[in-house]
């Protein structure tokens, strides 16, 4: 869910991937510091995110000015592509908020990542179930020499791809785990009825530590999960796990 507050962070991509993080950050600081006070620069180093960075200003106006002026500017012989980030950075939240706001911000960020991974996992599952093109299917039907079982039709259903709980796509019902043994319906209702469309909490007879929370619409469940996943309970003894119910 995108932040409704002004964004003071600039997202930069199409950076030269061969430049090491520290020289890259120094070069970005030199370019962007003309537009305002920079409080943080995050240069991505993992393979999927190489060539990307975030420049965090102390004021949204500085970020806007940088986007307008720097987009297309060449750095290390590559034209930078610059835009406002979709959400506030950790550095901004730390500088402008309190610990509670930062914890909520981290939960929302993790929920966004989980949602993205859920969609990617669902797409991969669809891809695995998709029938082969006719030519490939015909080729696969011919047994290969010395290949154990290659090309032979399976006599039983293969193992289904199981999507981990954290990556399940959103729906109206949340699955809540890792609850204290003495945590009941009233305790959970006090946490989850703050979110729009709350319907009920359902516990499982004979099973402690888990429950289901239902909302009238998927949007209510999404908001609730973003704000409660990873919440500490019983003075930090337990960390509540909140995912979507497996359909």
DRENDO-1510 file (C-alpha; in Angstrom, 1 decimal, always signed):
<recs>
REC; n; res; u; v; w
REC; 1; UNK; +0.0; +0.0; +0.0 .
REC; 2; UNK; +1.5; +3.3; -1.1 .
REC; 3; UNK; +2.2; +5.9; +1.6 .
REC; 4; UNK; -0.2; +8.9; +1.6 .
REC; 5; UNK; +2.4; +11.2; +3.1 .
REC; 6; UNK; +4.8; +13.4; +0.9 .
REC; 7; UNK; +7.7; +11.4; -0.4 .
REC; 8; UNK; +11.2; +12.7; +0.2 .
REC; 9; UNK; +12.9; +9.7; -1.5 .
REC; 10; UNK; +14.1; +9.5; -5.1 .
REC; 11; UNK; +14.3; +6.1; -6.9 .
REC; 12; UNK; +17.2; +5.8; -9.4 .
REC; 13; UNK; +17.7; +3.1; -11.9 .
REC; 14; UNK; +19.8; +2.2; -15.0 .
REC; 15; UNK; +23.0; +2.8; -13.0 .
REC; 16; UNK; +26.3; +1.2; -14.0 .
REC; 17; UNK; +26.2; -2.2; -12.3 .
REC; 18; UNK; +30.0; -2.7; -12.3 .
REC; 19; UNK; +30.6; +0.3; -10.0 .
REC; 20; UNK; +31.0; -0.8; -6.4 .
REC; 21; UNK; +28.5; +0.5; -3.8 .
REC; 22; UNK; +30.7; +3.1; -2.1 .
REC; 23; UNK; +32.0; +4.9; -5.2 .
REC; 24; UNK; +28.5; +4.8; -6.6 .
REC; 25; UNK; +27.0; +6.3; -3.4 .
REC; 26; UNK; +29.7; +9.0; -3.4 .
REC; 27; UNK; +28.9; +9.9; -7.1 .
REC; 28; UNK; +25.1; +10.0; -6.4 .
REC; 29; UNK; +25.7; +12.2; -3.4 .
REC; 30; UNK; +27.8; +14.6; -5.6 .
REC; 31; UNK; +25.0; +14.8; -8.2 .
REC; 32; UNK; +21.9; +15.0; -5.9 .
REC; 33; UNK; +23.3; +17.2; -3.1 .
REC; 34; UNK; +22.7; +20.2; -5.3 .
REC; 35; UNK; +19.0; +19.9; -4.7 .
REC; 36; UNK; +18.9; +19.6; -0.9 .
REC; 37; UNK; +20.2; +17.9; +2.2 .
REC; 38; UNK; +20.6; +14.1; +1.8 .
REC; 39; UNK; +20.1; +12.0; +4.9 .
REC; 40; UNK; +20.7; +8.6; +3.3 .
REC; 41; UNK; +21.6; +6.8; +0.1 .
REC; 42; UNK; +20.9; +3.1; -0.3 .
REC; 43; UNK; +22.6; +1.4; -3.3 .
REC; 44; UNK; +21.3; -2.1; -4.0 .
REC; 45; UNK; +23.9; -4.9; -4.2 .
REC; 46; UNK; +21.9; -8.1; -4.7 .
REC; 47; UNK; +21.8; -9.5; -8.3 .
REC; 48; UNK; +18.2; -8.8; -8.9 .
REC; 49; UNK; +18.3; -5.2; -7.8 .
REC; 50; UNK; +21.8; -4.1; -9.1 .
REC; 51; UNK; +21.8; -0.8; -11.0 .
REC; 52; UNK; +19.3; +0.7; -8.6 .
REC; 53; UNK; +19.5; +3.1; -5.7 .
REC; 54; UNK; +17.4; +5.3; -3.4 .
REC; 55; UNK; +18.4; +8.9; -2.4 .
REC; 56; UNK; +16.7; +10.2; +0.7 .
REC; 57; UNK; +16.3; +13.9; +1.2 .
REC; 58; UNK; +15.1; +15.6; +4.4 .
REC; 59; UNK; +12.4; +17.5; +2.4 .
REC; 60; UNK; +9.9; +16.3; -0.2 .
REC; 61; UNK; +10.5; +19.5; -2.2 .
REC; 62; UNK; +14.1; +18.6; -2.7 .
REC; 63; UNK; +13.1; +15.1; -4.0 .
REC; 64; UNK; +10.7; +16.7; -6.5 .
REC; 65; UNK; +13.4; +19.1; -7.8 .
REC; 66; UNK; +15.9; +16.3; -8.2 .
REC; 67; UNK; +13.4; +14.2; -10.2 .
REC; 68; UNK; +12.7; +17.1; -12.5 .
REC; 69; UNK; +16.3; +18.1; -13.0 .
REC; 70; UNK; +18.3; +14.8; -12.9 .
REC; 71; UNK; +16.2; +12.4; -14.9 .
REC; 72; UNK; +18.3; +11.5; -18.0 .
REC; 73; UNK; +21.5; +12.8; -16.5 .
REC; 74; UNK; +24.5; +10.6; -17.4 .
REC; 75; UNK; +26.5; +9.0; -14.7 .
REC; 76; UNK; +29.3; +6.5; -15.6 .
REC; 77; UNK; +28.2; +6.8; -19.2 .
REC; 78; UNK; +24.6; +5.7; -18.5 .
REC; 79; UNK; +21.5; +7.9; -18.5 .
REC; 80; UNK; +19.9; +7.7; -15.0 .
REC; 81; UNK; +16.2; +7.1; -14.9 .
REC; 82; UNK; +14.8; +9.0; -11.9 .
REC; 83; UNK; +11.4; +9.0; -10.2 .
REC; 84; UNK; +9.8; +9.5; -6.8 .
REC; 85; UNK; +9.8; +6.4; -4.7 .
REC; 86; UNK; +6.5; +4.7; -4.0 .
REC; 87; UNK; +6.8; +4.8; -0.2 .
REC; 88; UNK; +8.7; +6.6; +2.5 .
REC; 89; UNK; +12.2; +5.3; +3.3 .
REC; 90; UNK; +13.3; +3.9; +6.7 .
REC; 91; UNK; +15.5; +6.9; +7.2 .
REC; 92; UNK; +12.6; +9.4; +6.7 .
REC; 93; UNK; +10.4; +7.5; +9.1 .
REC; 94; UNK; +13.2; +7.4; +11.7 .
REC; 95; UNK; +13.8; +11.1; +11.3 .
REC; 96; UNK; +10.2; +12.2; +11.4 .
REC; 97; UNK; +8.4; +9.6; +13.5 .
REC; 98; UNK; +8.6; +7.6; +16.7 .
REC; 99; UNK; +9.5; +3.9; +17.3 .
REC; 100; UNK; +5.8; +2.9; +17.0 .
REC; 101; UNK; +5.5; +4.5; +13.6 .
REC; 102; UNK; +8.7; +2.9; +12.5 .
REC; 103; UNK; +7.5; -0.6; +13.6 .
REC; 104; UNK; +4.3; +0.0; +11.6 .
REC; 105; UNK; +6.2; +1.1; +8.6 .
REC; 106; UNK; +8.4; -2.0; +8.7 .
REC; 107; UNK; +5.3; -4.2; +8.9 .
REC; 108; UNK; +3.7; -2.5; +5.9 .
REC; 109; UNK; +7.0; -2.9; +4.0 .
REC; 110; UNK; +7.2; -6.6; +4.7 .
REC; 111; UNK; +3.6; -7.1; +3.8 .
REC; 112; UNK; +4.2; -5.4; +0.5 .
REC; 113; UNK; +7.2; -7.8; -0.1 .
REC; 114; UNK; +5.1; -10.8; +0.9 .
REC; 115; UNK; +2.3; -9.7; -1.5 .
REC; 116; UNK; +4.7; -9.3; -4.4 .
REC; 117; UNK; +6.2; -12.7; -3.7 .
REC; 118; UNK; +2.7; -14.2; -3.4 .
REC; 119; UNK; +1.8; -12.9; -6.9 .
REC; 120; UNK; +5.1; -14.2; -8.3 .
REC; 121; UNK; +4.5; -17.6; -6.7 .
REC; 122; UNK; +1.0; -17.7; -8.1 .
REC; 123; UNK; +2.2; -16.8; -11.6 .
REC; 124; UNK; +4.9; -19.5; -11.3 .
REC; 125; UNK; +2.3; -22.1; -10.2 .
REC; 126; UNK; +0.1; -21.1; -13.3 .
REC; 127; UNK; +3.1; -21.5; -15.5 .
REC; 128; UNK; +3.9; -25.0; -14.2 .
REC; 129; UNK; +0.3; -26.1; -14.8 .
REC; 130; UNK; +0.2; -24.6; -18.3 .
REC; 131; UNK; +0.1; -27.2; -21.1 .
REC; 132; UNK; +3.1; -27.5; -23.4 .
REC; 133; UNK; +2.9; -26.2; -26.9 .
REC; 134; UNK; +1.9; -28.9; -29.4 .
REC; 135; UNK; +5.4; -29.4; -30.8 .
REC; 136; UNK; +7.0; -29.6; -27.4 .
REC; 137; UNK; +4.3; -32.0; -26.2 .
REC; 138; UNK; +4.8; -34.3; -29.2 .
REC; 139; UNK; +8.6; -34.3; -28.6 .
REC; 140; UNK; +8.1; -35.1; -25.0 .
REC; 141; UNK; +5.8; -38.0; -25.9 .
REC; 142; UNK; +8.7; -39.9; -27.5 .
REC; 143; UNK; +10.7; -41.9; -25.0 .
REC; 144; UNK; +14.4; -41.0; -24.9 .
REC; 145; UNK; +17.1; -43.7; -24.9 .
REC; 146; UNK; +18.7; -44.4; -21.5 .
REC; 147; UNK; +16.6; -41.7; -19.9 .
REC; 148; UNK; +14.7; -43.2; -16.9 .
REC; 149; UNK; +11.1; -42.3; -17.3 .
REC; 150; UNK; +11.8; -39.4; -19.8 .
REC; 151; UNK; +8.8; -38.7; -22.0 .
REC; 152; UNK; +6.6; -41.4; -20.4 .
REC; 153; UNK; +3.2; -40.4; -19.2 .
REC; 154; UNK; +2.9; -40.4; -15.5 .
REC; 155; UNK; +0.6; -43.0; -14.0 .
REC; 156; UNK; -0.4; -40.7; -11.1 .
REC; 157; UNK; -0.7; -37.1; -10.3 .
REC; 158; UNK; +2.7; -35.4; -9.7 .
REC; 159; UNK; +3.3; -33.5; -6.5 .
REC; 160; UNK; +1.5; -30.2; -6.5 .
REC; 161; UNK; +3.6; -27.0; -6.0 .
REC; 162; UNK; +2.9; -25.8; -2.5 .
REC; 163; UNK; +3.0; -22.1; -2.0 .
REC; 164; UNK; +4.4; -21.1; +1.5 .
REC; 165; UNK; +1.9; -19.4; +3.8 .
REC; 166; UNK; +3.8; -16.1; +3.6 .
REC; 167; UNK; +3.3; -15.9; -0.2 .
REC; 168; UNK; -0.4; -16.9; -0.5 .
REC; 169; UNK; -2.5; -14.4; -2.5 .
REC; 170; UNK; -4.8; -12.1; -0.5 .
REC; 171; UNK; -8.4; -13.1; +0.4 .
REC; 172; UNK; -11.0; -12.1; +3.1 .
REC; 173; UNK; -9.8; -14.5; +5.8 .
REC; 174; UNK; -6.5; -14.2; +7.8 .
REC; 175; UNK; -4.7; -17.1; +9.4 .
REC; 176; UNK; -3.1; -16.0; +12.7 .
REC; 177; UNK; -0.4; -18.2; +14.2 .
REC; 178; UNK; +2.1; -18.2; +17.1 .
REC; 179; UNK; -0.3; -16.8; +19.6 .
REC; 180; UNK; +0.2; -17.1; +23.4 .
REC; 181; UNK; -1.7; -20.1; +24.8 .
REC; 182; UNK; -4.0; -17.9; +26.9 .
REC; 183; UNK; -4.8; -15.5; +24.0 .
REC; 184; UNK; -8.6; -15.8; +23.4 .
REC; 185; UNK; -11.2; -14.3; +21.1 .
REC; 186; UNK; -11.6; -11.1; +23.0 .
REC; 187; UNK; -7.8; -10.4; +22.9 .
REC; 188; UNK; -7.8; -10.9; +19.1 .
REC; 189; UNK; -11.0; -9.0; +18.5 .
REC; 190; UNK; -9.4; -6.0; +20.3 .
REC; 191; UNK; -6.6; -6.1; +17.8 .
REC; 192; UNK; -8.4; -6.9; +14.6 .
REC; 193; UNK; -11.8; -5.0; +14.9 .
REC; 194; UNK; -10.0; -1.7; +14.4 .
REC; 195; UNK; -9.9; -2.4; +10.7 .
REC; 196; UNK; -12.7; -1.8; +8.3 .
REC; 197; UNK; -15.1; -4.6; +7.5 .
REC; 198; UNK; -14.2; -6.8; +10.5 .
REC; 199; UNK; -16.6; -9.7; +10.9 .
REC; 200; UNK; -15.4; -12.2; +13.5 .
REC; 201; UNK; -12.6; -14.2; +15.1 .
REC; 202; UNK; -12.8; -18.0; +14.9 .
REC; 203; UNK; -10.6; -20.1; +17.1 .
REC; 204; UNK; -10.0; -23.8; +16.6 .
REC; 205; UNK; -11.4; -26.2; +19.2 .
REC; 206; UNK; -8.6; -28.2; +20.9 .
REC; 207; UNK; -5.8; -26.1; +19.2 .
REC; 208; UNK; -4.2; -23.2; +21.0 .
REC; 209; UNK; -1.9; -20.6; +19.3 .
REC; 210; UNK; -3.9; -20.3; +16.1 .
REC; 211; UNK; -7.1; -18.5; +14.9 .
REC; 212; UNK; -8.9; -17.2; +11.8 .
REC; 213; UNK; -10.0; -13.6; +11.3 .
REC; 214; UNK; -12.7; -12.8; +8.7 .
REC; 215; UNK; -13.4; -9.5; +7.0 .
REC; 216; UNK; -16.3; -8.4; +4.7 .
REC; 217; UNK; -13.9; -7.6; +1.9 .
REC; 218; UNK; -10.3; -8.5; +0.8 .
REC; 219; UNK; -9.3; -4.8; +1.3 .
REC; 220; UNK; -10.0; -5.0; +5.0 .
REC; 221; UNK; -7.9; -8.2; +5.4 .
REC; 222; UNK; -5.0; -6.6; +3.5 .
REC; 223; UNK; -5.0; -3.5; +5.7 .
REC; 224; UNK; -5.2; -5.7; +8.9 .
REC; 225; UNK; -2.4; -7.9; +7.8 .
REC; 226; UNK; -0.1; -5.0; +6.9 .
REC; 227; UNK; -0.6; -3.5; +10.3 .
REC; 228; UNK; -0.5; -6.6; +12.5 .
REC; 229; UNK; +2.0; -9.1; +10.9 .
REC; 230; UNK; +5.0; -9.3; +13.2 .
REC; 231; UNK; +3.3; -7.7; +16.1 .
REC; 232; UNK; +4.9; -8.5; +19.5 .
REC; 233; UNK; +2.5; -10.0; +22.1 .
REC; 234; UNK; +2.9; -10.7; +25.8 .
REC; 235; UNK; +5.8; -8.2; +26.3 .
REC; 236; UNK; +7.7; -9.6; +23.4 .
REC; 237; UNK; +7.4; -13.3; +24.3 .
REC; 238; UNK; +5.6; -14.1; +21.1 .
REC; 239; UNK; +5.7; -12.6; +17.6 .
REC; 240; UNK; +2.3; -12.9; +15.9 .
REC; 241; UNK; +2.4; -14.4; +12.4 .
REC; 242; UNK; -0.4; -13.2; +10.1 .
REC; 243; UNK; -1.0; -14.7; +6.6 .
REC; 244; UNK; -4.0; -15.3; +4.3 .
REC; 245; UNK; -6.1; -18.4; +4.6 .
REC; 246; UNK; -5.1; -21.1; +2.1 .
REC; 247; UNK; -7.9; -21.5; -0.4 .
</recs>
